[in-house]
Amino acid sequence: IGHFSKCPKEYKHYCIHGVCRFVKAQNTPSCRCETGYIGTRCEYRDLDLRVEERKKIVIVCVVAGLVFLILLIVFICVCTHKRYKPCSKKKRKKETSDEDEKLSSLNTHEALTAPVDTSDTNAV
């Protein structure tokens, strides 16, 4: 069952950073290396893995930075909109009706206080 079997006791420490397994067909030990190690006996650090890890870290940082920037822009837009919010329709209607009332009361007041010119009347 399978091409591998358990390593004999004399190969217990054969793999430096990995698990030993015995290749039945060749009657030799083989190693399954831990992540980040390569080589026949897992004796070398995989430098390409570090480059890949760095790429992942850079990508994550760039994405996080973009998300932060987008959130900051949205926050600024919301704050600016609330601060310089244009009049709502209801408020505008109320202001218009208030101005109309002031004008009509002003016109009424002027009409009441204006002197009446009687020179053009046909007085007998």
The first five atom37 places (N, CA, C, CB, O) and aatype in JSON, in Angstrom:
{
  "aatype": [9, 7, 8, 13, 15, 11, 4, 14, 11, 6, 18, 11, 8, 18, 4, 9, 8, 7, 19, 4, 1, 13, 19, 11, 0, 5, 2, 16, 14, 15, 4, 1, 4, 6, 16, 7, 18, 9, 7, 16, 1, 4, 6, 18, 1, 3, 10, 3, 10, 1, 19, 6, 6, 1, 11, 11, 9, 19, 9, 19, 4, 19, 19, 0, 7, 10, 19, 13, 10, 9, 10, 10, 9, 19, 13, 9, 4, 19, 4, 16, 8, 11, 1, 18, 11, 14, 4, 15, 11, 11, 11, 1, 11, 11, 6, 16, 15, 3, 6, 3, 6, 11, 10, 15, 15, 10, 2, 16, 8, 6, 0, 10, 16, 0, 14, 19, 3, 16, 15, 3, 16, 2, 0, 19],
  "atom_mask": [
    [1, 1, 1, 1, 1],
    [1, 1, 1, 0, 1],
    [1, 1, 1, 1, 1],
    [1, 1, 1, 1, 1],
    [1, 1, 1, 1, 1],
    [1, 1, 1, 1, 1],
    [1, 1, 1, 1, 1],
    [1, 1, 1, 1, 1],
    [1, 1, 1, 1, 1],
    [1, 1, 1, 1, 1],
    [1, 1, 1, 1, 1],
    [1, 1, 1, 1, 1],
    [1, 1, 1, 1, 1],
    [1, 1, 1, 1, 1],
    [1, 1, 1, 1, 1],
    [1, 1, 1, 1, 1],
    [1, 1, 1, 1, 1],
    [1, 1, 1, 0, 1],
    [1, 1, 1, 1, 1],
    [1, 1, 1, 1, 1],
    [1, 1, 1, 1, 1],
    [1, 1, 1, 1, 1],
    [1, 1, 1, 1, 1],
    [1, 1, 1, 1, 1],
    [1, 1, 1, 1, 1],
    [1, 1, 1, 1, 1],
    [1, 1, 1, 1, 1],
    [1, 1, 1, 1, 1],
    [1, 1, 1, 1, 1],
    [1, 1, 1, 1, 1],
    [1, 1, 1, 1, 1],
    [1, 1, 1, 1, 1],
    [1, 1, 1, 1, 1],
    [1, 1, 1, 1, 1],
    [1, 1, 1, 1, 1],
    [1, 1, 1, 0, 1],
    [1, 1, 1, 1, 1],
    [1, 1, 1, 1, 1],
    [1, 1, 1, 0, 1],
    [1, 1, 1, 1, 1],
    [1, 1, 1, 1, 1],
    [1, 1, 1, 1, 1],
    [1, 1, 1, 1, 1],
    [1, 1, 1, 1, 1],
    [1, 1, 1, 1, 1],
    [1, 1, 1, 1, 1],
    [1, 1, 1, 1, 1],
    [1, 1, 1, 1, 1],
    [1, 1, 1, 1, 1],
    [1, 1, 1, 1, 1],
    [1, 1, 1, 1, 1],
    [1, 1, 1, 1, 1],
    [1, 1, 1, 1, 1],
    [1, 1, 1, 1, 1],
    [1, 1, 1, 1, 1],
    [1, 1, 1, 1, 1],
    [1, 1, 1, 1, 1],
    [1, 1, 1, 1, 1],
    [1, 1, 1, 1, 1],
    [1, 1, 1, 1, 1],
    [1, 1, 1, 1, 1],
    [1, 1, 1, 1, 1],
    [1, 1, 1, 1, 1],
    [1, 1, 1, 1, 1],
    [1, 1, 1, 0, 1],
    [1, 1, 1, 1, 1],
    [1, 1, 1, 1, 1],
    [1, 1, 1, 1, 1],
    [1, 1, 1, 1, 1],
    [1, 1, 1, 1, 1],
    [1, 1, 1, 1, 1],
    [1, 1, 1, 1, 1],
    [1, 1, 1, 1, 1],
    [1, 1, 1, 1, 1],
    [1, 1, 1, 1, 1],
    [1, 1, 1, 1, 1],
    [1, 1, 1, 1, 1],
    [1, 1, 1, 1, 1],
    [1, 1, 1, 1, 1],
    [1, 1, 1, 1, 1],
    [1, 1, 1, 1, 1],
    [1, 1, 1, 1, 1],
    [1, 1, 1, 1, 1],
    [1, 1, 1, 1, 1],
    [1, 1, 1, 1, 1],
    [1, 1, 1, 1, 1],
    [1, 1, 1, 1, 1],
    [1, 1, 1, 1, 1],
    [1, 1, 1, 1, 1],
    [1, 1, 1, 1, 1],
    [1, 1, 1, 1, 1],
    [1, 1, 1, 1, 1],
    [1, 1, 1, 1, 1],
    [1, 1, 1, 1, 1],
    [1, 1, 1, 1, 1],
    [1, 1, 1, 1, 1],
    [1, 1, 1, 1, 1],
    [1, 1, 1, 1, 1],
    [1, 1, 1, 1, 1],
    [1, 1, 1, 1, 1],
    [1, 1, 1, 1, 1],
    [1, 1, 1, 1, 1],
    [1, 1, 1, 1, 1],
    [1, 1, 1, 1, 1],
    [1, 1, 1, 1, 1],
    [1, 1, 1, 1, 1],
    [1, 1, 1, 1, 1],
    [1, 1, 1, 1, 1],
    [1, 1, 1, 1, 1],
    [1, 1, 1, 1, 1],
    [1, 1, 1, 1, 1],
    [1, 1, 1, 1, 1],
    [1, 1, 1, 1, 1],
    [1, 1, 1, 1, 1],
    [1, 1, 1, 1, 1],
    [1, 1, 1, 1, 1],
    [1, 1, 1, 1, 1],
    [1, 1, 1, 1, 1],
    [1, 1, 1, 1, 1],
    [1, 1, 1, 1, 1],
    [1, 1, 1, 1, 1],
    [1, 1, 1, 1, 1],
    [1, 1, 1, 1, 1],
    [1, 1, 1, 1, 1]
  ],
  "atom_positions": [
    [[0.87, -1.17, 0.0], [0.0, 0.0, 0.0], [0.9, 1.22, 0.0], [-0.98, 0.0, 1.24], [1.48, 1.56, 1.04]],
    [[1.04, 1.91, -1.14], [1.84, 3.12, -1.26], [3.3, 2.83, -1.53], [0.0, 0.0, 0.0], [3.76, 1.69, -1.44]],
    [[4.0, 3.88, -1.87], [5.42, 3.77, -2.22], [6.33, 4.01, -1.03], [5.76, 4.74, -3.32], [7.53, 3.75, -1.09]],
    [[5.75, 4.51, 0.07], [6.56, 4.86, 1.23], [6.18, 4.02, 2.43], [6.4, 6.35, 1.56], [5.06, 3.52, 2.55]],
    [[7.16, 3.86, 3.32], [6.9, 3.22, 4.61], [7.59, 4.05, 5.68], [7.41, 1.72, 4.63], [8.28, 5.02, 5.38]],
    [[7.4, 3.67, 6.93], [8.03, 4.38, 8.04], [9.55, 4.21, 7.96], [7.5, 3.86, 9.4], [10.05, 3.16, 7.58]],
    [[10.27, 5.27, 8.33], [11.73, 5.19, 8.31], [12.22, 4.28, 9.44], [12.35, 6.6, 8.45], [11.65, 4.3, 10.54]],
    [[13.26, 3.5, 9.19], [13.86, 2.7, 10.27], [14.46, 3.63, 11.34], [14.97, 1.76, 9.7], [14.71, 4.81, 11.08]],
    [[14.67, 3.09, 12.54], [15.15, 3.9, 13.67], [16.48, 4.57, 13.38], [15.28, 3.03, 14.91], [16.73, 5.67, 13.87]],
    [[17.34, 3.95, 12.61], [18.65, 4.56, 12.33], [18.53, 5.85, 11.5], [19.55, 3.56, 11.59], [19.48, 6.63, 11.45]],
    [[17.38, 6.09, 10.87], [17.16, 7.31, 10.1], [16.24, 8.3, 10.83], [16.56, 6.97, 8.73], [15.71, 9.23, 10.23]],
    [[16.08, 8.09, 12.11], [15.17, 8.92, 12.9], [15.48, 10.41, 12.77], [15.23, 8.5, 14.37], [14.56, 11.23, 12.71]],
    [[16.75, 10.78, 12.73], [17.15, 12.19, 12.65], [17.73, 12.53, 11.28], [18.19, 12.51, 13.74], [18.51, 13.48, 11.15]],
    [[17.35, 11.78, 10.28], [17.87, 11.99, 8.93], [17.42, 13.35, 8.37], [17.41, 10.85, 8.0], [18.22, 14.08, 7.79]],
    [[16.18, 13.67, 8.54], [15.64, 14.94, 8.03], [15.82, 16.03, 9.08], [14.14, 14.8, 7.64], [15.39, 15.87, 10.23]],
    [[16.46, 17.14, 8.69], [16.75, 18.21, 9.64], [15.49, 19.02, 9.95], [17.84, 19.13, 9.08], [15.2, 19.3, 11.12]],
    [[14.76, 19.41, 8.92], [13.52, 20.18, 9.1], [12.4, 19.52, 8.31], [13.71, 21.67, 8.65], [11.84, 20.1, 7.39]],
    [[12.09, 18.29, 8.69], [11.04, 17.58, 7.97], [10.79, 16.21, 8.58], [0.0, 0.0, 0.0], [11.35, 15.86, 9.62]],
    [[9.96, 15.43, 7.9], [9.58, 14.1, 8.37], [10.19, 13.07, 7.43], [8.02, 13.94, 8.44], [10.09, 13.18, 6.21]],
    [[10.82, 12.07, 8.02], [11.46, 11.02, 7.23], [10.42, 9.98, 6.78], [12.58, 10.34, 8.03], [9.51, 9.62, 7.53]],
    [[10.6, 9.52, 5.55], [9.81, 8.39, 5.05], [10.74, 7.56, 4.17], [8.52, 8.89, 4.24], [11.68, 8.07, 3.57]],
    [[10.46, 6.32, 4.12], [11.35, 5.37, 3.42], [10.74, 4.98, 2.09], [11.6, 4.11, 4.29], [9.58, 4.57, 2.02]],
    [[11.55, 5.12, 1.0], [11.08, 4.76, -0.33], [11.31, 3.27, -0.51], [11.81, 5.6, -1.46], [12.46, 2.83, -0.58]],
    [[10.25, 2.49, -0.57], [10.34, 1.03, -0.64], [11.09, 0.56, -1.88], [8.94, 0.41, -0.61], [11.97, -0.29, -1.79]],
    [[10.74, 1.1, -3.02], [11.32, 0.63, -4.28], [12.82, 0.86, -4.35], [10.64, 1.31, -5.46], [13.55, 0.06, -4.93]],
    [[13.31, 1.95, -3.76], [14.73, 2.28, -3.82], [15.47, 1.92, -2.53], [14.92, 3.75, -4.11], [16.7, 1.96, -2.47]],
    [[14.7, 1.58, -1.52], [15.26, 1.22, -0.22], [16.13, 2.36, 0.34], [16.09, -0.07, -0.33], [17.22, 2.13, 0.87]],
    [[15.62, 3.61, 0.21], [16.35, 4.78, 0.69], [15.4, 5.71, 1.44], [17.03, 5.53, -0.49], [14.2, 5.71, 1.21]],
    [[15.97, 6.51, 2.36], [15.13, 7.47, 3.07], [14.85, 8.69, 2.19], [15.82, 7.9, 4.39], [15.62, 9.04, 1.3]],
    [[13.74, 9.32, 2.46], [13.34, 10.54, 1.77], [12.71, 11.47, 2.81], [12.33, 10.23, 0.58], [12.21, 11.02, 3.84]],
    [[12.73, 12.73, 2.53], [12.18, 13.69, 3.49], [11.0, 14.46, 2.9], [13.26, 14.68, 3.94], [10.99, 14.82, 1.73]],
    [[10.04, 14.69, 3.75], [8.94, 15.62, 3.42], [9.21, 16.85, 4.28], [7.48, 14.98, 3.69], [9.01, 16.83, 5.49]],
    [[9.66, 17.92, 3.62], [10.14, 19.11, 4.33], [9.01, 19.96, 4.91], [10.98, 19.97, 3.4], [7.9, 20.0, 4.37]],
    [[9.33, 20.63, 6.02], [8.41, 21.6, 6.6], [8.35, 22.81, 5.67], [8.86, 22.02, 8.05], [9.25, 23.02, 4.86]],
    [[7.3, 23.58, 5.79], [7.15, 24.78, 4.96], [8.34, 25.7, 5.2], [5.82, 25.51, 5.27], [8.69, 26.01, 6.34]],
    [[8.94, 26.15, 4.11], [10.06, 27.08, 4.2], [11.42, 26.41, 4.1], [0.0, 0.0, 0.0], [12.44, 27.1, 4.14]],
    [[11.46, 25.09, 3.97], [12.73, 24.37, 3.85], [12.74, 23.5, 2.61], [12.99, 23.51, 5.1], [11.71, 22.97, 2.19]],
    [[13.95, 23.37, 2.02], [14.12, 22.52, 0.84], [15.41, 21.73, 0.98], [14.13, 23.37, -0.47], [16.17, 21.93, 1.92]],
    [[15.64, 20.85, 0.05], [16.87, 20.05, 0.03], [16.56, 18.59, 0.32], [0.0, 0.0, 0.0], [15.47, 18.24, 0.78]],
    [[17.54, 17.74, 0.04], [17.37, 16.31, 0.23], [17.02, 15.97, 1.67], [18.62, 15.56, -0.18], [16.2, 15.1, 1.94]],
    [[17.66, 16.7, 2.59], [17.42, 16.45, 4.01], [16.75, 17.65, 4.69], [18.74, 16.12, 4.73], [16.8, 17.8, 5.91]],
    [[16.13, 18.49, 3.88], [15.46, 19.71, 4.37], [16.43, 20.61, 5.12], [14.27, 19.34, 5.3], [16.1, 21.18, 6.17]],
    [[17.63, 20.72, 4.58], [18.69, 21.46, 5.26], [18.78, 22.93, 4.83], [20.0, 20.79, 5.02], [19.49, 23.7, 5.48]],
    [[18.1, 23.31, 3.78], [18.2, 24.68, 3.27], [16.9, 25.45, 3.48], [18.57, 24.67, 1.79], [15.8, 24.92, 3.34]],
    [[17.08, 26.71, 3.82], [15.92, 27.6, 3.95], [15.52, 28.01, 2.54], [16.24, 28.87, 4.85], [16.37, 28.38, 1.73]],
    [[14.23, 27.95, 2.24], [13.72, 28.31, 0.92], [13.58, 29.83, 0.84], [12.35, 27.62, 0.64], [12.64, 30.4, 1.37]],
    [[14.54, 30.48, 0.16], [14.54, 31.94, 0.07], [13.42, 32.44, -0.84], [15.88, 32.43, -0.44], [12.93, 33.55, -0.64]],
    [[13.02, 31.65, -1.81], [11.91, 32.05, -2.68], [10.63, 32.2, -1.87], [11.7, 31.02, -3.81], [9.8, 33.05, -2.16]],
    [[10.48, 31.37, -0.84], [9.3, 31.46, 0.02], [9.26, 32.81, 0.72], [9.29, 30.31, 1.05], [8.2, 33.41, 0.87]],
    [[10.43, 33.28, 1.16], [10.48, 34.59, 1.82], [10.08, 35.7, 0.85], [11.89, 34.86, 2.38], [9.39, 36.64, 1.23]],
    [[10.51, 35.58, -0.38], [10.13, 36.57, -1.39], [8.62, 36.53, -1.59], [10.87, 36.31, -2.74], [7.98, 37.58, -1.68]],
    [[8.05, 35.34, -1.66], [6.6, 35.2, -1.81], [5.87, 35.77, -0.6], [6.22, 33.71, -2.01], [4.85, 36.45, -0.75]],
    [[6.4, 35.5, 0.6], [5.78, 36.03, 1.81], [5.81, 37.56, 1.79], [6.51, 35.5, 3.07], [4.83, 38.21, 2.16]],
    [[6.93, 38.12, 1.36], [7.04, 39.58, 1.28], [6.04, 40.14, 0.27], [8.47, 40.0, 0.9], [5.42, 41.18, 0.51]],
    [[5.9, 39.47, -0.85], [4.93, 39.92, -1.86], [3.53, 39.94, -1.27], [4.97, 39.02, -3.11], [2.76, 40.88, -1.47]],
    [[3.2, 38.89, -0.53], [1.87, 38.82, 0.09], [1.69, 39.96, 1.09], [1.67, 37.46, 0.78], [0.63, 40.58, 1.14]],
    [[2.72, 40.21, 1.88], [2.64, 41.28, 2.87], [2.46, 42.63, 2.19], [3.91, 41.3, 3.76], [1.65, 43.45, 2.63]],
    [[3.2, 42.86, 1.11], [3.08, 44.13, 0.37], [1.67, 44.27, -0.2], [4.13, 44.2, -0.76], [1.07, 45.34, -0.12]],
    [[1.15, 43.19, -0.78], [-0.2, 43.23, -1.35], [-1.23, 43.54, -0.27], [-0.54, 41.89, -2.04], [-2.12, 44.37, -0.47]],
    [[-1.13, 42.87, 0.87], [-2.07, 43.1, 1.97], [-1.98, 44.55, 2.45], [-1.79, 42.12, 3.15], [-3.0, 45.18, 2.7]],
    [[-0.77, 45.07, 2.57], [-0.6, 46.46, 3.02], [-1.18, 47.45, 2.02], [0.88, 46.76, 3.26], [-1.81, 48.43, 2.41]],
    [[-0.97, 47.2, 0.74], [-1.51, 48.1, -0.29], [-3.04, 48.08, -0.25], [-1.01, 47.7, -1.7], [-3.68, 49.14, -0.31]],
    [[-3.62, 46.89, -0.16], [-5.08, 46.78, -0.1], [-5.62, 47.48, 1.15], [-5.53, 45.3, -0.12], [-6.6, 48.22, 1.07]],
    [[-4.98, 47.24, 2.29], [-5.41, 47.89, 3.53], [-5.3, 49.41, 3.42], [-4.58, 47.37, 4.73], [-6.18, 50.13, 3.88]],
    [[-4.22, 49.89, 2.81], [-4.05, 51.33, 2.62], [-5.13, 51.93, 1.73], [0.0, 0.0, 0.0], [-5.64, 53.01, 2.01]],
    [[-5.48, 51.22, 0.66], [-6.53, 51.7, -0.24], [-7.88, 51.73, 0.46], [-6.61, 50.82, -1.49], [-8.65, 52.68, 0.3]],
    [[-8.17, 50.7, 1.23], [-9.44, 50.67, 1.98], [-9.48, 51.84, 2.96], [-9.6, 49.32, 2.74], [-10.5, 52.52, 3.07]],
    [[-8.38, 52.07, 3.66], [-8.32, 53.19, 4.6], [-8.53, 54.52, 3.88], [-6.97, 53.2, 5.35], [-9.26, 55.39, 4.36]],
    [[-7.88, 54.68, 2.73], [-8.01, 55.92, 1.96], [-9.44, 56.14, 1.49], [-7.07, 55.89, 0.75], [-9.95, 57.26, 1.57]],
    [[-10.09, 55.09, 1.03], [-11.49, 55.19, 0.59], [-12.38, 55.58, 1.76], [-11.97, 53.85, -0.04], [-13.24, 56.45, 1.63]],
    [[-12.18, 54.94, 2.91], [-12.98, 55.27, 4.09], [-12.75, 56.72, 4.52], [-12.65, 54.31, 5.25], [-13.69, 57.41, 4.93]],
    [[-11.52, 57.17, 4.44], [-11.2, 58.55, 4.81], [-11.89, 59.53, 3.87], [-9.67, 58.77, 4.78], [-12.44, 60.54, 4.32]],
    [[-11.88, 59.25, 2.58], [-12.55, 60.12, 1.61], [-14.05, 60.15, 1.87], [-12.27, 59.64, 0.17], [-14.67, 61.22, 1.83]],
    [[-14.64, 58.99, 2.12], [-16.09, 58.93, 2.41], [-16.39, 59.74, 3.67], [-16.55, 57.46, 2.59], [-17.37, 60.5, 3.7]],
    [[-15.58, 59.59, 4.7], [-15.78, 60.32, 5.95], [-15.71, 61.83, 5.71], [-14.72, 59.9, 7.0], [-16.56, 62.58, 6.21]],
    [[-14.73, 62.27, 4.96], [-14.58, 63.7, 4.67], [-15.79, 64.21, 3.88], [-13.28, 63.97, 3.88], [-16.31, 65.29, 4.16]],
    [[-16.24, 63.42, 2.9], [-17.41, 63.83, 2.11], [-18.66, 63.95, 2.98], [-17.67, 62.82, 0.97], [-19.43, 64.9, 2.85]],
    [[-18.86, 62.98, 3.87], [-20.04, 63.01, 4.75], [-19.98, 64.23, 5.67], [-20.13, 61.71, 5.59], [-20.97, 64.94, 5.84]],
    [[-18.82, 64.48, 6.26], [-18.68, 65.63, 7.16], [-18.89, 66.94, 6.41], [-17.3, 65.63, 7.84], [-19.57, 67.84, 6.91]],
    [[-18.33, 67.05, 5.23], [-18.48, 68.26, 4.43], [-19.93, 68.46, 4.03], [-17.59, 68.2, 3.19], [-20.44, 69.58, 4.08]],
    [[-20.6, 67.39, 3.64], [-22.0, 67.47, 3.23], [-22.88, 67.93, 4.39], [-22.49, 66.12, 2.69], [-23.78, 68.75, 4.2]],
    [[-22.62, 67.4, 5.58], [-23.43, 67.79, 6.74], [-23.18, 69.24, 7.11], [-23.12, 66.88, 7.94], [-24.1, 69.95, 7.53]],
    [[-21.95, 69.68, 6.96], [-21.6, 71.04, 7.36], [-22.16, 72.08, 6.4], [-20.09, 71.19, 7.46], [-22.68, 73.12, 6.82]],
    [[-22.06, 71.8, 5.12], [-22.52, 72.75, 4.11], [-23.75, 72.24, 3.39], [-21.41, 73.04, 3.1], [-23.88, 72.37, 2.18]],
    [[-24.65, 71.66, 4.14], [-25.85, 71.06, 3.58], [-26.76, 72.15, 3.01], [-26.61, 70.22, 4.64], [-27.08, 73.1, 3.72]],
    [[-27.16, 72.02, 1.76], [-28.08, 73.02, 1.2], [-29.44, 72.91, 1.88], [-28.22, 72.84, -0.33], [-29.79, 71.87, 2.44]],
    [[-30.19, 74.0, 1.82], [-31.51, 74.01, 2.46], [-32.37, 72.89, 1.91], [-32.21, 75.36, 2.26], [-32.36, 72.61, 0.71]],
    [[-33.09, 72.28, 2.79], [-34.01, 71.24, 2.33], [-35.22, 71.92, 1.72], [-34.42, 70.29, 3.49], [-35.44, 73.11, 1.92]],
    [[-36.01, 71.17, 0.97], [-37.19, 71.73, 0.31], [-38.17, 72.31, 1.33], [-37.9, 70.66, -0.54], [-38.71, 73.4, 1.12]],
    [[-38.38, 71.6, 2.43], [-39.33, 72.09, 3.45], [-38.85, 73.42, 4.02], [-39.49, 71.04, 4.58], [-39.63, 74.35, 4.2]],
    [[-37.55, 73.48, 4.32], [-37.01, 74.7, 4.9], [-37.12, 75.85, 3.91], [-35.54, 74.49, 5.34], [-37.45, 76.98, 4.28]],
    [[-36.84, 75.57, 2.63], [-36.94, 76.58, 1.59], [-38.37, 77.08, 1.45], [-36.43, 76.02, 0.26], [-38.59, 78.28, 1.31]],
    [[-39.36, 76.16, 1.49], [-40.77, 76.55, 1.39], [-41.16, 77.44, 2.57], [-41.68, 75.3, 1.34], [-41.87, 78.43, 2.4]],
    [[-40.69, 77.07, 3.77], [-41.02, 77.84, 4.96], [-40.43, 79.25, 4.86], [-40.5, 77.14, 6.23], [-41.09, 80.23, 5.18]],
    [[-39.17, 79.32, 4.39], [-38.54, 80.64, 4.25], [-39.3, 81.48, 3.22], [-37.07, 80.49, 3.83], [-39.49, 82.68, 3.43]],
    [[-39.73, 80.87, 2.12], [-40.48, 81.59, 1.09], [-41.79, 82.1, 1.64], [-40.73, 80.69, -0.13], [-42.16, 83.25, 1.39]],
    [[-42.51, 81.27, 2.39], [-43.8, 81.71, 2.95], [-43.58, 82.78, 4.01], [-44.57, 80.51, 3.55], [-44.39, 83.7, 4.12]],
    [[-42.5, 82.69, 4.79], [-42.19, 83.72, 5.78], [-41.9, 85.05, 5.08], [-40.99, 83.3, 6.65], [-42.34, 86.11, 5.54]],
    [[-41.15, 85.0, 3.98], [-40.84, 86.22, 3.23], [-42.12, 86.82, 2.64], [-39.82, 85.93, 2.12], [-42.29, 88.04, 2.64]],
    [[-43.01, 85.97, 2.13], [-44.28, 86.45, 1.58], [-45.09, 87.16, 2.66], [-45.09, 85.29, 0.98], [-45.68, 88.21, 2.41]],
    [[-45.12, 86.58, 3.86], [-45.86, 87.2, 4.97], [-45.27, 88.56, 5.31], [-45.85, 86.29, 6.22], [-46.0, 89.53, 5.51]],
    [[-43.94, 88.63, 5.36], [-43.29, 89.9, 5.69], [-43.61, 90.95, 4.63], [-41.76, 89.71, 5.81], [-43.92, 92.1, 4.95]],
    [[-43.54, 90.54, 3.35], [-43.84, 91.49, 2.28], [-45.28, 91.96, 2.34], [-43.56, 90.85, 0.93], [-45.56, 93.15, 2.18]],
    [[-46.2, 91.04, 2.57], [-47.62, 91.44, 2.6], [-47.89, 92.33, 3.81], [-48.54, 90.19, 2.63], [-48.65, 93.29, 3.7]],
    [[-47.29, 92.02, 4.95], [-47.52, 92.87, 6.12], [-46.86, 94.23, 5.92], [-46.99, 92.2, 7.4], [-47.38, 95.25, 6.38]],
    [[-45.71, 94.26, 5.23], [-45.03, 95.51, 4.95], [-45.88, 96.36, 3.99], [-43.63, 95.25, 4.35], [-46.03, 97.56, 4.2]],
    [[-46.42, 95.73, 2.96], [-47.28, 96.44, 2.01], [-48.53, 96.97, 2.7], [-47.67, 95.51, 0.84], [-48.95, 98.09, 2.43]],
    [[-49.12, 96.18, 3.58], [-50.31, 96.6, 4.31], [-49.97, 97.79, 5.2], [-50.89, 95.44, 5.16], [-50.72, 98.77, 5.26]],
    [[-48.84, 97.71, 5.88], [-48.4, 98.78, 6.77], [-48.16, 100.07, 5.97], [-47.12, 98.37, 7.52], [-48.57, 101.15, 6.4]],
    [[-47.5, 99.95, 4.82], [-47.24, 101.12, 3.98], [-48.54, 101.73, 3.48], [-46.34, 100.75, 2.79], [-48.69, 102.95, 3.42]],
    [[-49.48, 100.87, 3.13], [-50.77, 101.37, 2.62], [-51.52, 102.11, 3.72], [-51.63, 100.2, 2.08], [-52.18, 103.11, 3.45]],
    [[-51.42, 101.64, 4.95], [-52.13, 102.28, 6.05], [-51.48, 103.59, 6.45], [-52.2, 101.34, 7.24], [-52.18, 104.53, 6.84]],
    [[-50.19, 103.67, 6.37], [-49.49, 104.86, 6.84], [-49.23, 105.87, 5.74], [-48.19, 104.48, 7.47], [-48.82, 106.99, 6.03]],
    [[-49.47, 105.51, 4.51], [-49.22, 106.43, 3.39], [-50.26, 107.55, 3.43], [-49.26, 105.68, 2.02], [-51.44, 107.29, 3.67]],
    [[-49.83, 108.79, 3.17], [-50.79, 109.9, 3.15], [-51.72, 109.77, 1.95], [-50.06, 111.28, 3.12], [-51.3, 109.37, 0.86]],
    [[-52.94, 110.1, 2.16], [-53.94, 110.01, 1.1], [-53.91, 111.31, 0.32], [-55.36, 109.71, 1.68], [-54.05, 112.39, 0.9]],
    [[-53.75, 111.21, -0.97], [-53.71, 112.39, -1.84], [-55.13, 112.71, -2.27], [-52.78, 112.15, -3.07], [-55.75, 111.95, -3.02]],
    [[-55.64, 113.83, -1.81], [-57.03, 114.2, -2.11], [-57.11, 115.29, -3.17], [-57.73, 114.66, -0.85], [-58.21, 115.78, -3.46]],
    [[-56.01, 115.69, -3.75], [-56.03, 116.78, -4.72], [-56.7, 116.39, -6.03], [-54.63, 117.24, -5.0], [-57.21, 117.26, -6.73]],
    [[-56.7, 115.15, -6.36], [-57.29, 114.72, -7.62], [-58.77, 114.43, -7.5], [-56.57, 113.5, -8.12], [-59.41, 114.09, -8.49]],
    [[-59.29, 114.54, -6.38], [-60.71, 114.22, -6.25], [-61.55, 115.39, -6.75], [-61.07, 113.89, -4.77], [-61.09, 116.53, -6.74]],
    [[-62.72, 115.11, -7.17], [-63.65, 116.14, -7.65], [-64.44, 116.67, -6.47], [-64.6, 115.57, -8.75], [-65.59, 116.3, -6.23]],
    [[-63.8, 117.53, -5.77], [-64.48, 118.08, -4.61], [-65.39, 119.21, -5.05], [-63.46, 118.56, -3.54], [-65.03, 120.0, -5.92]],
    [[-66.51, 119.29, -4.46], [-67.48, 120.31, -4.82], [-67.55, 121.36, -3.77], [-68.83, 119.72, -5.03], [-68.32, 122.31, -3.9]]
  ]
}
